[in-house]
């Protein structure tokens, strides 16, 4: 009987790391983590900063993972410049160097980038062939991270993913759709937003984690893949769905301070390459996504 796959997930205590770990455990994988949260103790993990190359190398050598998923990153679009590059670019280089020093050869290394690297592009939907035009330091750091990852393509079987917007139970209200769901759940009388004209390719976190699981088992390597549904949801549409689900109708106000000067109005991905790699993957309708999130809040699970 073949030994089970052993996966090392960086950012295991985060919004994506938790459900991905649970999904893989349910499928019989052995899961190990890297986290910056000292309080995290749900499965064998190393609490370390990505810059601690030697410690990560020692941990990797001891657990000898067959697969690595790199989710750890600064993921907020707004913030001071330097930390984005320290974590997203140099942190990724440190992890890949740690894998080399550990003298393990994983079957797959999956690195999460972001669809934000596409920036303001007239193309719709956006394929992986669209040249990056990052419009902020977060996106620029992810584009630079991809360049770093490409330097390792001849040494490690790397897949770089570009997830478009996704949400789900447990996501921080620092992210737009979680903010909307939280406000309707609390029945806030007023909801203050920035650019209400934006539309985003939206998926449920379960869609993303299933895609990651399938990619880990695929033959793909040295490639970049969008993780997307191919359908965008406008903020106005999301508000209407939440009104129908909750019966609540808050006053919507626009705060100019929340309008980003280089915000991308419509971001829709082309999932053709992803589907060609892993097969059909059905997206979760936005009304189902929001209903699940509301139920989680009602049950005190988020």
Buried (B, 14 or more C-beta within 10 A) or exposed (E): EEEEBBBBBBBBBBBBBBBBBBBBEEEEBBBBBBBBEEEBEEBBBBBBBBBBBEBBBBBBBEBBBBBBBBBBBBBEBEEEEEEBBBBBBBBBBBBBBBBBBBEBEBBBBBBBBBBBBBBEBEEBBBEBEBEBBBBBBBBBBBBBBBEBBEEBEEEBBBBBBBBBBBBBBBBEEEBBBBBBBBBBBEEEEEBBBBBEEBBBBBBBBBBBBBBBBBBBEBEBEBBBBBBBBBBBBBBEBBBEBBEEBBEBEBEEEEEEEEBBEEBBEBBBBBBEBBBEBBEEBEBBBBBEBBBBBBBBBEEEEB
